[in-house]
Amino acid sequence: MLAEVAATDISLVRNPQGLNQTVAVAVEGAKTAKAARAQLEKSTGKSVVNASSAKAIGARQLLGKKKS
């Protein structure tokens, strides 16, 4: 999902014309998301890619926090 958001933001700034420029924006968005994932994994010490569904991930809570 981050790759899509990054590519959209880059596209809004650069306003690509044609397929080649659009592909370049998509590739840059993917590289941005990959770098963010690598940094998060380095910071947490664990992989962010797993078999959990998006619904299950959204339901996670931080330890020590109670639902209001």
Backbone as ProteinMPNN parsed JSONL, in Angstrom:
{"seq_chain_A": "MLAEVAATDISLVRNPQGLNQTVAVAVEGAKTAKAARAQLEKSTGKSVVNASSAKAIGARQLLGKKKS", "coords_chain_A": {"N_chain_A": [[0.814, -1.181, 0.0], [1.984, 1.224, 0.698], [3.7, 1.674, -1.453], [1.946, 2.352, -3.514], [0.83, 4.74, -2.557], [3.123, 6.32, -2.38], [3.908, 6.356, -5.087], [1.706, 7.679, -6.189], [1.876, 10.224, -4.96], [4.377, 11.071, -5.955], [3.756, 11.112, -8.65], [1.845, 13.162, -8.741], [3.464, 15.359, -8.277], [5.382, 15.272, -10.333], [3.9, 14.937, -12.694], [3.724, 12.891, -14.905], [4.177, 12.173, -18.378], [3.022, 10.015, -20.685], [3.778, 6.475, -21.164], [6.421, 5.585, -20.469], [7.438, 7.514, -18.641], [5.513, 7.261, -16.658], [5.895, 4.62, -15.84], [8.463, 4.907, -14.759], [7.89, 6.525, -12.548], [6.293, 4.753, -11.07], [8.168, 2.748, -10.487], [9.96, 4.194, -8.902], [8.268, 4.764, -6.748], [7.928, 2.172, -5.742], [10.56, 1.591, -4.974], [10.872, 3.453, -2.944], [9.015, 2.511, -1.051], [10.176, 0.035, -0.507], [12.573, 0.806, 0.706], [11.558, 2.033, 3.001], [10.339, -0.165, 4.245], [12.606, -1.761, 4.748], [13.978, -0.122, 6.565], [12.138, -0.064, 8.699], [12.138, -2.777, 9.42], [14.783, -2.986, 10.243], [14.748, -1.276, 12.439], [12.889, -2.505, 14.159], [13.761, -5.103, 14.313], [12.496, -7.297, 13.306], [10.68, -9.101, 10.745], [8.406, -7.446, 8.565], [6.743, -8.543, 6.793], [4.292, -10.92, 6.623], [1.929, -13.626, 7.177], [-0.445, -12.571, 8.067], [-3.712, -11.147, 7.816], [-4.884, -8.019, 6.432], [-6.955, -7.034, 7.963], [-6.54, -8.265, 10.443], [-4.095, -7.151, 11.123], [-4.783, -4.469, 11.435], [-6.24, -4.662, 13.749], [-4.448, -5.008, 15.753], [-2.963, -4.089, 18.881], [-1.016, -1.753, 20.716], [1.279, -2.836, 23.14], [0.291, -2.64, 26.509], [-1.569, -0.67, 26.121], [-4.968, 0.106, 26.402], [-8.12, -0.573, 24.874], [-10.402, 2.029, 24.185]], "CA_chain_A": [[0.0, 0.0, 0.0], [2.875, 2.382, 0.73], [4.219, 1.899, -2.803], [0.916, 3.044, -4.282], [0.731, 6.109, -2.048], [4.343, 7.015, -2.793], [3.843, 6.576, -6.541], [0.687, 8.702, -6.444], [2.431, 11.521, -4.577], [5.418, 11.412, -6.929], [3.058, 11.404, -9.9], [1.224, 14.487, -8.63], [4.518, 16.371, -8.351], [6.082, 15.22, -11.628], [2.952, 14.941, -13.802], [4.348, 12.133, -15.993], [3.516, 12.153, -19.678], [3.347, 8.812, -21.427], [4.017, 5.234, -20.446], [7.783, 5.492, -19.924], [7.54, 8.352, -17.448], [4.626, 6.677, -15.66], [6.597, 3.443, -15.319], [9.561, 5.394, -13.925], [7.277, 6.97, -11.296], [5.887, 3.544, -10.349], [9.389, 2.098, -9.994], [10.465, 5.009, -7.797], [7.367, 4.528, -5.62], [8.251, 0.852, -5.205], [11.863, 1.701, -4.293], [10.619, 4.208, -1.714], [8.354, 1.588, -0.116], [11.158, -0.987, -0.12], [13.497, 1.431, 1.655], [10.823, 2.225, 4.258], [10.199, -1.487, 4.851], [13.92, -2.167, 5.254], [14.266, 0.682, 7.755], [11.264, -0.529, 9.765], [12.644, -4.076, 9.856], [16.025, -2.732, 10.97], [14.401, -0.651, 13.71], [12.153, -3.425, 15.027], [14.454, -6.379, 14.398], [11.671, -8.41, 12.822], [10.119, -8.928, 9.41], [7.059, -6.876, 8.525], [5.976, -9.357, 5.857], [3.827, -12.137, 7.263], [0.698, -14.189, 6.616], [-1.618, -11.932, 8.656], [-4.557, -10.366, 6.917], [-4.898, -6.592, 6.739], [-7.917, -6.839, 9.044], [-5.887, -8.668, 11.687], [-3.048, -6.172, 11.415], [-5.463, -3.269, 11.924], [-6.794, -4.92, 15.073], [-3.372, -5.099, 16.74], [-2.848, -3.004, 19.835], [0.282, -1.597, 21.34], [1.311, -3.43, 24.474], [0.064, -1.7, 27.59], [-2.646, 0.254, 25.798], [-6.296, -0.494, 26.459], [-9.098, 0.027, 23.973], [-11.321, 2.949, 24.869]], "C_chain_A": [[0.868, 1.259, 0.0], [3.413, 2.698, -0.661], [3.218, 2.686, -3.649], [0.792, 4.505, -3.86], [1.945, 6.917, -2.489], [4.304, 7.335, -4.284], [2.823, 7.656, -6.885], [1.221, 10.088, -6.111], [3.506, 11.987, -5.561], [4.783, 11.818, -8.254], [2.413, 12.789, -9.879], [2.245, 15.607, -8.76], [5.113, 16.435, -9.757], [5.181, 15.307, -12.845], [3.519, 14.207, -15.026], [3.497, 12.134, -17.258], [3.949, 10.9, -20.407], [3.709, 7.638, -20.533], [5.39, 5.184, -19.786], [7.945, 6.305, -18.646], [6.669, 7.799, -16.317], [5.26, 5.444, -15.031], [7.724, 3.873, -14.392], [9.037, 5.87, -12.566], [6.871, 5.765, -10.447], [7.091, 2.832, -9.748], [9.954, 2.884, -8.819], [9.579, 4.855, -6.555], [7.657, 3.201, -4.945], [9.578, 0.887, -4.443], [11.714, 2.446, -2.966], [9.996, 3.308, -0.656], [9.321, 0.517, 0.37], [12.132, -0.431, 0.913], [12.823, 1.634, 3.014], [10.654, 0.896, 4.987], [11.519, -1.948, 5.465], [14.274, -1.407, 6.527], [13.411, 0.235, 8.934], [11.739, -1.872, 10.309], [13.941, -3.915, 10.654], [15.717, -2.165, 12.355], [13.735, -1.611, 14.68], [12.852, -4.748, 15.22], [13.617, -7.563, 13.959], [11.073, -8.06, 11.467], [8.72, -8.328, 9.491], [6.163, -7.648, 7.56], [5.604, -10.647, 6.566], [2.494, -12.571, 6.65], [-0.57, -13.553, 7.192], [-2.419, -11.175, 7.604], [-4.502, -8.898, 7.333], [-5.858, -6.306, 7.891], [-7.288, -7.177, 10.396], [-4.814, -7.661, 12.084], [-3.663, -4.899, 11.982], [-5.999, -3.427, 13.325], [-5.729, -5.001, 16.15], [-3.385, -3.879, 17.661], [-1.414, -2.914, 20.328], [0.204, -2.196, 22.731], [1.113, -2.345, 25.53], [-1.033, -0.705, 27.321], [-3.968, -0.51, 25.854], [-7.202, 0.201, 25.465], [-10.041, 0.921, 24.768], [-12.745, 2.554, 24.628]], "O_chain_A": [[0.516, 2.253, -0.635], [3.565, 3.868, -1.012], [3.601, 3.577, -4.407], [0.665, 5.395, -4.701], [1.813, 8.062, -2.919], [4.627, 8.449, -4.695], [3.059, 8.465, -7.783], [1.041, 11.026, -6.888], [3.538, 13.154, -5.95], [5.232, 12.765, -8.9], [2.434, 13.503, -10.881], [1.939, 16.677, -9.286], [5.322, 17.519, -10.302], [5.631, 15.705, -13.919], [3.765, 14.825, -16.062], [2.268, 12.102, -17.205], [5.13, 10.74, -20.715], [3.917, 7.781, -19.328], [5.493, 4.77, -18.631], [8.529, 5.826, -17.674], [7.053, 7.866, -15.149], [5.169, 5.248, -13.819], [7.921, 3.263, -13.34], [9.68, 5.638, -11.543], [7.084, 5.762, -9.235], [7.028, 2.364, -8.612], [10.386, 2.286, -7.833], [10.087, 4.82, -5.435], [7.636, 3.107, -3.717], [9.7, 0.275, -3.382], [12.364, 2.098, -1.98], [10.402, 3.339, 0.505], [9.285, 0.136, 1.54], [12.476, -1.111, 1.88], [13.447, 1.43, 4.055], [10.806, 0.833, 6.207], [11.539, -2.468, 6.581], [14.814, -1.99, 7.467], [13.907, 0.162, 10.059], [11.744, -2.085, 11.522], [14.164, -4.631, 11.63], [16.361, -2.538, 13.335], [13.979, -1.549, 15.885], [12.575, -5.455, 16.188], [13.984, -8.711, 14.211], [10.974, -6.891, 11.092], [7.944, -8.666, 10.384], [4.953, -7.424, 7.521], [6.468, -11.378, 7.049], [2.002, -11.945, 5.712], [-1.673, -13.965, 6.832], [-1.871, -10.641, 6.64], [-4.117, -8.579, 8.458], [-5.595, -5.424, 8.709], [-7.482, -6.456, 11.375], [-4.653, -7.359, 13.267], [-3.116, -4.313, 12.916], [-6.198, -2.436, 14.027], [-6.053, -5.056, 17.336], [-3.771, -2.782, 17.257], [-0.692, -3.911, 20.346], [-0.812, -2.076, 23.415], [1.701, -1.266, 25.445], [-1.403, 0.048, 28.222], [-4.053, -1.649, 25.396], [-7.081, 1.403, 25.23], [-10.424, 0.594, 25.892], [-13.66, 3.211, 25.124]]}, "name": "protein", "num_of_chains": 1, "seq": "MLAEVAATDISLVRNPQGLNQTVAVAVEGAKTAKAARAQLEKSTGKSVVNASSAKAIGARQLLGKKKS"}
